[in-house]
Amino acid sequence: MTDSFPEWVQPMAATLTQERFSDPEWIFERKFDGIRLLAFKKGNEVRLLSRNRLPQNLPRVADAIAKLPVKNVILDGEITWRGGTTAYHIFDVVWLNEALVTSLPLNERRKILSRLPLEAPLSRVEELTDEKPWDRACNEGWEGVIAKRRDSTYEHRRSKQWLKMKCENKQAFVVGGFTDPQGSRVGLGALLVGYYELGDFVFAGKVGTGFDTRRLTEMRARLDGLEIDRSPFTKAVGLPRLRAHWVLPQIVVQVAFIEWTAHGKLRHSRLLGVLDNKKPEEIVRGAS
């Protein structure tokens, strides 16, 4: 018994992570800065749909998919436009001929994809073999990388089997406080950091990741020696009030983050380290 060729499949989505790791059980691929595109070929008919199921009019892409030597196929990838050139970067196959292949592990689906004779504007997204592919991504101006478990099935939802590592900004900030740890965490919950602007100490947000147990306990011991009764921030929109402690603004830290929010706060921040060679009063927005 064969499955019925679907009119639509919900695309698998990656979960954003701030962690950086290397593991032989995972592959890494370039994250393209384009539009997610699902390609449906059923006999001679080709349909191109965005992640929101909106039809896309891309004649060259449709023609190239129509020429593939398979009866039916559903491909998943990203469409980009650079210098007037359209490219469809294909990273997965969902259906082949008469069968859904989503239950196969990623390694097997990649083998299926490797046997398809893709010609421009179609291209296969290759595995990155760099020791730190996320560094290459940022150095070459990519949006980031996607890490995928080699044994992952194709899930029709956002999954932690695929992880999105976006290129980050890096900046120095001054610690003005911290929050208490919750649950089994030790030391502290998050650092409350800021920068100086026209004489004000401006609250920039919380930094709660990038710590291991040793760093948490060492940082807490250092902060306990600087604790004061009142907040040192003079511009403090969004400052937490519960379980917050205040410290003299004497510790400078290096923080990675994805972007600034519209309200001037850090989005998806993580601690990189302590900068003992920096003077707190010299830290302004944009300081490295």
C-alpha positions as CSV (number, residue, x, y, z in Angstrom):
1,M,0.0,0.0,0.0
2,T,1.4,3.4,-1.0
3,D,0.8,6.8,0.7
4,S,-1.2,9.5,-1.1
5,F,0.9,12.3,-2.4
6,P,0.3,15.2,-0.1
7,E,-0.9,18.7,-1.1
8,W,1.2,20.2,1.8
9,V,3.7,19.2,4.5
10,Q,4.6,21.3,7.5
11,P,8.3,22.0,7.2
12,M,10.7,21.1,10.0
13,A,12.1,24.1,11.8
14,A,15.3,24.5,13.8
15,T,15.5,25.7,17.4
16,L,17.7,28.7,18.1
17,T,20.6,28.0,20.4
18,Q,23.4,30.0,21.9
19,E,25.6,26.9,22.5
20,R,28.5,26.1,20.2
21,F,29.7,22.6,20.0
22,S,31.4,19.9,17.8
23,D,30.0,16.4,17.9
24,P,30.4,13.5,15.3
25,E,26.7,12.7,15.8
26,W,25.8,16.1,14.3
27,I,26.3,17.7,10.8
28,F,26.6,21.4,10.1
29,E,25.2,23.2,7.1
30,R,25.3,26.8,6.0
31,K,22.2,28.8,7.0
32,F,21.1,30.9,4.0
33,D,19.5,34.3,4.3
34,G,16.6,33.7,2.0
35,I,13.0,32.3,1.9
36,R,12.1,28.7,2.9
37,L,10.8,26.9,-0.1
38,L,9.1,23.5,-0.5
39,A,9.0,22.1,-4.0
40,F,6.3,19.5,-4.9
41,K,6.7,17.5,-8.2
42,K,3.8,15.2,-9.0
43,G,4.2,13.8,-12.5
44,N,4.5,16.8,-14.8
45,E,3.1,19.2,-12.3
46,V,5.4,21.4,-10.1
47,R,4.3,23.6,-7.2
48,L,6.5,25.9,-5.2
49,L,5.3,27.0,-1.8
50,S,6.7,29.1,1.0
51,R,6.7,28.0,4.7
52,N,3.4,29.9,5.0
53,R,2.0,27.8,2.0
54,L,2.0,30.8,-0.3
55,P,2.6,30.0,-4.0
56,Q,6.0,31.2,-5.5
57,N,6.4,32.1,-9.1
58,L,9.9,30.9,-10.0
59,P,9.9,29.6,-13.6
60,R,13.6,28.6,-13.7
61,V,13.4,26.7,-10.5
62,A,10.1,25.0,-11.5
63,D,11.6,24.0,-14.9
64,A,14.7,22.5,-13.3
65,I,12.6,20.4,-10.8
66,A,10.3,19.3,-13.6
67,K,13.3,17.8,-15.4
68,L,14.4,15.6,-12.4
69,P,14.3,11.9,-13.4
70,V,11.8,11.0,-10.7
71,K,8.0,10.6,-10.9
72,N,7.1,12.4,-7.6
73,V,9.3,14.2,-5.2
74,I,9.0,16.8,-2.4
75,L,12.2,18.9,-1.7
76,D,12.9,21.3,1.1
77,G,15.4,24.2,0.9
78,E,16.0,27.9,0.8
79,I,15.6,30.3,-2.1
80,T,18.1,33.2,-2.4
81,W,18.5,36.1,-4.9
82,R,22.0,37.5,-5.2
83,G,23.1,39.8,-8.0
84,G,20.0,39.0,-10.0
85,T,20.6,35.3,-9.8
86,T,18.1,32.9,-8.3
87,A,19.3,29.8,-6.5
88,Y,17.4,27.0,-4.7
89,H,19.6,25.5,-2.0
90,I,18.1,22.1,-1.2
91,F,18.9,20.4,2.1
92,D,16.3,17.7,2.5
93,V,13.9,15.4,0.7
94,V,10.5,14.6,2.2
95,W,8.9,12.4,-0.5
96,L,10.4,10.2,-3.3
97,N,8.3,8.5,-6.0
98,E,5.5,6.7,-4.1
99,A,6.7,7.0,-0.5
100,L,7.1,9.5,2.4
101,V,10.7,9.3,3.6
102,T,10.4,11.5,6.7
103,S,10.9,8.5,9.0
104,L,14.3,7.8,7.6
105,P,17.3,9.2,9.5
106,L,18.9,12.4,8.0
107,N,21.9,10.5,6.8
108,E,19.7,8.3,4.6
109,R,17.7,11.2,3.3
110,R,20.9,13.0,2.4
111,K,22.0,9.9,0.4
112,I,18.7,10.0,-1.5
113,L,19.3,13.7,-2.2
114,S,22.9,13.1,-3.3
115,R,21.6,10.7,-6.1
116,L,19.4,13.4,-7.6
117,P,21.1,15.2,-10.6
118,L,20.6,18.8,-9.5
119,E,21.4,21.5,-12.1
120,A,21.4,25.3,-11.7
121,P,19.5,27.0,-10.3
122,L,19.2,23.9,-8.0
123,S,22.1,23.1,-5.7
124,R,22.6,20.7,-2.8
125,V,23.5,22.1,0.6
126,E,26.8,20.5,1.5
127,E,28.0,19.4,5.0
128,L,30.5,21.8,6.5
129,T,33.7,20.1,7.8
130,D,35.3,23.1,9.6
131,E,36.3,22.6,13.2
132,K,34.2,25.7,14.2
133,P,31.8,26.2,11.3
134,W,30.0,29.0,13.2
135,D,33.2,31.1,13.1
136,R,33.5,30.5,9.4
137,A,29.9,31.6,9.0
138,C,30.5,34.9,10.7
139,N,33.8,35.5,9.0
140,E,32.3,35.0,5.6
141,G,29.2,37.1,6.3
142,W,26.7,34.2,6.4
143,E,23.6,34.4,8.5
144,G,24.8,31.4,10.6
145,V,24.8,27.6,10.5
146,I,22.3,24.8,11.2
147,A,23.4,21.8,13.3
148,K,21.4,18.6,12.6
149,R,21.6,15.2,14.3
150,R,22.6,12.6,11.8
151,D,19.9,10.2,13.0
152,S,17.1,12.8,13.1
153,T,13.8,12.1,11.4
154,Y,11.9,14.8,9.6
155,E,9.5,16.3,12.1
156,H,6.7,18.6,11.1
157,R,7.4,21.1,13.8
158,R,10.2,23.1,15.5
159,S,12.6,20.6,16.9
160,K,15.8,20.4,19.0
161,Q,17.1,17.8,16.6
162,W,18.0,20.7,14.4
163,L,19.7,23.7,16.0
164,K,20.1,27.2,14.5
165,M,23.4,29.0,15.4
166,K,23.1,32.6,14.2
167,C,26.1,34.9,13.9
168,E,26.4,37.1,16.9
169,N,27.5,40.6,17.9
170,K,30.1,40.9,20.6
171,Q,30.4,43.8,23.0
172,A,31.7,44.7,26.4
173,F,29.3,45.5,29.2
174,V,29.5,46.5,32.8
175,V,27.8,44.4,35.5
176,G,25.4,46.3,37.7
177,G,23.6,43.5,39.4
178,F,22.5,39.9,39.3
179,T,19.5,37.7,40.0
180,D,19.2,34.7,42.3
181,P,19.5,31.2,40.8
182,Q,16.3,29.1,40.4
183,G,15.8,25.4,40.7
184,S,19.0,23.4,40.8
185,R,21.2,26.2,39.4
186,V,23.9,27.5,41.6
187,G,25.6,30.9,42.1
188,L,23.4,33.2,40.2
189,G,20.5,33.3,37.7
190,A,21.6,36.1,35.3
191,L,23.9,39.1,35.2
192,L,22.3,42.5,34.9
193,V,24.5,44.5,32.5
194,G,24.7,48.0,31.1
195,Y,26.9,50.7,29.4
196,Y,27.6,54.4,29.9
197,E,25.9,57.0,27.8
198,L,26.2,60.8,28.4
199,G,26.8,60.2,32.1
200,D,24.0,57.7,32.6
201,F,24.5,54.0,33.4
202,V,22.0,52.4,31.0
203,F,20.5,48.9,31.6
204,A,21.0,46.7,28.5
205,G,19.5,43.5,29.7
206,K,20.2,40.1,31.3
207,V,22.9,37.6,30.5
208,G,22.0,34.1,31.8
209,T,23.8,31.7,29.6
210,G,27.4,30.9,28.8
211,F,28.2,29.8,32.4
212,D,29.3,26.5,33.7
213,T,29.1,25.6,37.5
214,R,32.6,26.8,38.2
215,R,32.1,30.2,36.5
216,L,28.7,30.6,38.3
217,T,30.2,30.1,41.7
218,E,33.3,32.2,41.0
219,M,31.3,35.0,39.7
220,R,28.9,35.0,42.6
221,A,31.7,35.1,45.1
222,R,33.2,38.1,43.3
223,L,29.9,39.9,43.1
224,D,29.1,39.3,46.8
225,G,32.1,41.4,47.6
226,L,30.7,44.3,45.6
227,E,27.1,44.2,46.7
228,I,25.3,47.5,47.5
229,D,21.8,48.5,48.6
230,R,20.5,50.4,45.5
231,S,20.6,49.9,41.8
232,P,23.5,51.6,40.1
233,F,21.6,52.0,36.8
234,T,20.3,55.5,36.2
235,K,18.4,54.5,33.0
236,A,16.7,51.2,33.8
237,V,13.6,50.4,31.7
238,G,12.8,46.8,32.2
239,L,15.0,46.2,35.2
240,P,13.9,43.2,37.3
241,R,12.8,44.0,40.8
242,L,12.3,40.5,42.3
243,R,15.3,38.4,43.5
244,A,17.7,41.1,42.2
245,H,20.9,42.2,43.8
246,W,22.9,45.3,43.1
247,V,26.7,45.7,42.9
248,L,29.2,48.4,42.3
249,P,29.8,48.7,38.5
250,Q,33.4,47.5,38.5
251,I,33.3,44.2,36.5
252,V,33.4,44.3,32.7
253,V,32.3,41.3,30.8
254,Q,32.3,40.3,27.1
255,V,28.9,39.3,25.8
256,A,27.7,37.8,22.6
257,F,24.2,38.5,21.4
258,I,22.1,38.2,18.2
259,E,20.8,41.8,18.1
260,W,19.4,44.8,19.9
261,T,15.6,44.8,20.4
262,A,13.5,47.8,19.5
263,H,13.5,48.7,23.2
264,G,17.3,48.8,23.4
265,K,17.8,45.4,25.1
266,L,20.0,42.4,24.3
267,R,18.4,39.5,22.5
268,H,19.7,36.0,23.0
269,S,22.8,37.0,25.0
270,R,25.5,34.8,26.4
271,L,28.6,35.4,28.5
272,L,32.0,35.0,26.8
273,G,34.2,36.0,29.6
274,V,35.4,38.7,32.0
275,L,37.6,41.6,30.7
276,D,39.8,42.6,33.6
277,N,41.8,44.9,31.4
278,K,38.9,47.2,30.7
279,K,37.9,50.3,32.7
280,P,34.1,50.3,33.4
281,E,33.7,54.0,32.8
282,E,35.0,53.6,29.2
283,I,32.3,51.0,28.2
284,V,29.7,52.6,25.9
285,R,27.3,51.0,23.4
286,G,29.3,49.4,20.7
287,A,32.4,48.9,22.7
288,S,34.3,45.7,22.0
